[in-house]
Amino acid sequence: MGARTLDLDVLIYGDQEIDLPDLIVPHKGLDERSFVLYPLFEIAPQLVVPGKALLPTWLQSAPCLD
């Protein structure tokens, strides 16, 4: 394979959990990325991340954004 021309992170896909060699959904590091969690919370405050937790639960331990 050649160099990647696009790097797209799929955070969630409905209520599906996908675990393939080239695709893991929900995104493996979603709970560690405040810059993703806060905007996601703004558009879906009661989101349940499939196989994981309620989004607000993760935000309780996420660092604040400046």
Residue pairs with C-beta under 8 A, 6 or more apart in sequence:
9 27
10 23
10 25
10 27
11 25
11 26
11 27
11 30
11 36
11 40
12 25
12 26
12 27
12 30
12 47
12 49
12 50
13 25
14 50
15 48
15 50
16 25
16 50
17 25
17 26
17 50
17 51
18 24
18 25
25 50
26 49
26 50
26 51
26 52
27 36
30 36
30 37
30 49
30 52
30 58
31 37
31 49
31 52
31 53
31 58
31 62
34 62
34 63
34 64
34 65
35 65
37 55
37 58
37 59
37 62
38 59
38 62
38 65
40 47
40 55
41 47
41 55
41 56
41 59
44 55
45 55
45 56
46 54
46 55
46 56
47 54
47 55
48 54
48 55
49 55
49 58
52 58
